[in-house]
Amino acid sequence: MKKVFGLILLLMVVVICSANAQSKAKKDTTGFVEKSANKTAEIAVKGKATLVDKVYKDKVGPNGQKIYIDRHSKYYWVDKKGHNVYIAKSKLRPKTN
């Protein structure tokens, strides 16, 4: 009986300590982690798009973004968070050098 009581007490102490340790974790107030994660995602998606999809050389996006053509002939560009933003062909602008 003493062993069971001791084991239950030990488990309760471990649970309380782990819950307390998680609540005291420091938060990143500068946003550095989020910015670096977004940049990493953007670079990874652009690298994959360059290898897998075709680059549309004659047109650019609304703000001068590089346009990719996927395997379904859909046009898209990659935003700063690494998301594919699909766009209609009619909204593409001619590339100026």
ZADO-1210 file (C-alpha; in nm, 4 decimals, padded with zeros to 6 digits):
<atoms>
<atom x="00.0000" y="00.0000" z="00.0000" code="MET" pos="1"/>
<atom x="00.2868" y="00.2370" z="00.0789" code="LYS" pos="2"/>
<atom x="00.4432" y="00.1680" z="-00.2631" code="LYS" pos="3"/>
<atom x="00.1197" y="00.2499" z="-00.4460" code="VAL" pos="4"/>
<atom x="00.0733" y="00.5693" z="-00.2459" code="PHE" pos="5"/>
<atom x="00.4373" y="00.6692" z="-00.3091" code="GLY" pos="6"/>
<atom x="00.4034" y="00.6000" z="-00.6820" code="LEU" pos="7"/>
<atom x="00.0847" y="00.8096" z="-00.7070" code="ILE" pos="8"/>
<atom x="00.2511" y="01.0932" z="-00.5157" code="LEU" pos="9"/>
<atom x="00.5557" y="01.0788" z="-00.7434" code="LEU" pos="10"/>
<atom x="00.3384" y="01.0915" z="-01.0570" code="LEU" pos="11"/>
<atom x="00.1472" y="01.3909" z="-00.9229" code="MET" pos="12"/>
<atom x="00.4717" y="01.5784" z="-00.8526" code="VAL" pos="13"/>
<atom x="00.6015" y="01.5042" z="-01.2044" code="VAL" pos="14"/>
<atom x="00.2783" y="01.6249" z="-01.3669" code="VAL" pos="15"/>
<atom x="00.2734" y="01.9465" z="-01.1630" code="ILE" pos="16"/>
<atom x="00.6408" y="02.0199" z="-01.2342" code="CYS" pos="17"/>
<atom x="00.6067" y="01.9632" z="-01.6086" code="SER" pos="18"/>
<atom x="00.2976" y="02.1845" z="-01.6284" code="ALA" pos="19"/>
<atom x="00.4780" y="02.4571" z="-01.4366" code="ASN" pos="20"/>
<atom x="00.7859" y="02.4334" z="-01.6595" code="ALA" pos="21"/>
<atom x="00.5792" y="02.4756" z="-01.9758" code="GLN" pos="22"/>
<atom x="00.4056" y="02.7882" z="-01.8523" code="SER" pos="23"/>
<atom x="00.7365" y="02.9643" z="-01.7767" code="LYS" pos="24"/>
<atom x="00.8753" y="02.9309" z="-02.1300" code="ALA" pos="25"/>
<atom x="00.9933" y="03.2586" z="-02.2781" code="LYS" pos="26"/>
<atom x="00.8090" y="03.3891" z="-02.5796" code="LYS" pos="27"/>
<atom x="00.9833" y="03.5417" z="-02.8782" code="ASP" pos="28"/>
<atom x="00.8760" y="03.9061" z="-02.8706" code="THR" pos="29"/>
<atom x="01.0774" y="04.0172" z="-03.1737" code="THR" pos="30"/>
<atom x="00.9140" y="03.7787" z="-03.4199" code="GLY" pos="31"/>
<atom x="01.2551" y="03.6523" z="-03.5309" code="PHE" pos="32"/>
<atom x="01.1477" y="03.2895" z="-03.5297" code="VAL" pos="33"/>
<atom x="00.8382" y="03.3595" z="-03.7383" code="GLU" pos="34"/>
<atom x="01.0312" y="03.5744" z="-03.9875" code="LYS" pos="35"/>
<atom x="01.3034" y="03.3158" z="-04.0328" code="SER" pos="36"/>
<atom x="01.0472" y="03.0351" z="-04.0701" code="ALA" pos="37"/>
<atom x="00.8608" y="03.2325" z="-04.3375" code="ASN" pos="38"/>
<atom x="01.1834" y="03.3060" z="-04.5263" code="LYS" pos="39"/>
<atom x="01.2858" y="02.9395" z="-04.5097" code="THR" pos="40"/>
<atom x="00.9461" y="02.8319" z="-04.6437" code="ALA" pos="41"/>
<atom x="00.9640" y="03.0897" z="-04.9224" code="GLU" pos="42"/>
<atom x="01.3094" y="02.9732" z="-05.0325" code="ILE" pos="43"/>
<atom x="01.2099" y="02.6075" z="-05.0193" code="ALA" pos="44"/>
<atom x="00.8923" y="02.6586" z="-05.2251" code="VAL" pos="45"/>
<atom x="01.0724" y="02.8748" z="-05.4818" code="LYS" pos="46"/>
<atom x="01.3467" y="02.6131" z="-05.5139" code="GLY" pos="47"/>
<atom x="01.0929" y="02.3368" z="-05.5680" code="LYS" pos="48"/>
<atom x="00.8966" y="02.5478" z="-05.8157" code="ALA" pos="49"/>
<atom x="01.2109" y="02.6248" z="-06.0145" code="THR" pos="50"/>
<atom x="01.2961" y="02.2561" z="-06.0423" code="LEU" pos="51"/>
<atom x="00.9498" y="02.1073" z="-06.0957" code="VAL" pos="52"/>
<atom x="00.7473" y="02.3786" z="-06.2720" code="ASP" pos="53"/>
<atom x="00.8165" y="02.5989" z="-06.5725" code="LYS" pos="54"/>
<atom x="00.9058" y="02.9653" z="-06.5328" code="VAL" pos="55"/>
<atom x="00.7039" y="03.2094" z="-06.7460" code="TYR" pos="56"/>
<atom x="00.9812" y="03.4260" z="-06.8914" code="LYS" pos="57"/>
<atom x="00.7701" y="03.6858" z="-07.0758" code="ASP" pos="58"/>
<atom x="00.5299" y="03.7849" z="-06.7962" code="LYS" pos="59"/>
<atom x="00.5509" y="03.8891" z="-06.4297" code="VAL" pos="60"/>
<atom x="00.3015" y="03.9149" z="-06.1448" code="GLY" pos="61"/>
<atom x="00.1190" y="04.2304" z="-06.0317" code="PRO" pos="62"/>
<atom x="00.4185" y="04.3504" z="-05.8278" code="ASN" pos="63"/>
<atom x="00.6933" y="04.2082" z="-06.0491" code="GLY" pos="64"/>
<atom x="00.6939" y="03.8554" z="-05.9018" code="GLN" pos="65"/>
<atom x="00.8325" y="03.5620" z="-06.0974" code="LYS" pos="66"/>
<atom x="00.5519" y="03.3538" z="-06.2458" code="ILE" pos="67"/>
<atom x="00.5540" y="02.9730" z="-06.2489" code="TYR" pos="68"/>
<atom x="00.3372" y="02.7360" z="-06.4519" code="ILE" pos="69"/>
<atom x="00.2383" y="02.4115" z="-06.2765" code="ASP" pos="70"/>
<atom x="00.1610" y="02.0756" z="-06.4377" code="ARG" pos="71"/>
<atom x="-00.2063" y="02.1712" z="-06.4752" code="HIS" pos="72"/>
<atom x="-00.1117" y="02.4857" z="-06.6758" code="SER" pos="73"/>
<atom x="-00.2103" y="02.7169" z="-06.3895" code="LYS" pos="74"/>
<atom x="-00.0096" y="03.0333" z="-06.3241" code="TYR" pos="75"/>
<atom x="00.1139" y="03.1242" z="-05.9758" code="TYR" pos="76"/>
<atom x="00.3747" y="03.3161" z="-05.7813" code="TRP" pos="77"/>
<atom x="00.5207" y="03.2544" z="-05.4348" code="VAL" pos="78"/>
<atom x="00.4472" y="03.5043" z="-05.1562" code="ASP" pos="79"/>
<atom x="00.6699" y="03.5946" z="-04.8586" code="LYS" pos="80"/>
<atom x="00.5248" y="03.3168" z="-04.6434" code="LYS" pos="81"/>
<atom x="00.5916" y="03.0475" z="-04.9038" code="GLY" pos="82"/>
<atom x="00.2328" y="03.0105" z="-05.0260" code="HIS" pos="83"/>
<atom x="00.1459" y="02.9627" z="-05.3923" code="ASN" pos="84"/>
<atom x="-00.0789" y="03.2477" z="-05.5063" code="VAL" pos="85"/>
<atom x="-00.2632" y="03.1462" z="-05.8216" code="TYR" pos="86"/>
<atom x="-00.3431" y="03.4166" z="-06.0728" code="ILE" pos="87"/>
<atom x="-00.5383" y="03.4394" z="-06.3976" code="ALA" pos="88"/>
<atom x="-00.3385" y="03.4746" z="-06.7163" code="LYS" pos="89"/>
<atom x="-00.5261" y="03.7955" z="-06.7964" code="SER" pos="90"/>
<atom x="-00.3857" y="03.9638" z="-06.4828" code="LYS" pos="91"/>
<atom x="-00.0210" y="03.9018" z="-06.5754" code="LEU" pos="92"/>
<atom x="00.1883" y="04.1954" z="-06.6898" code="ARG" pos="93"/>
<atom x="00.4522" y="04.1960" z="-06.9643" code="PRO" pos="94"/>
<atom x="00.8071" y="04.1768" z="-06.8368" code="LYS" pos="95"/>
<atom x="01.0126" y="04.4960" z="-06.8742" code="THR" pos="96"/>
<atom x="01.3903" y="04.4794" z="-06.8799" code="ASN" pos="97"/>
</atoms>
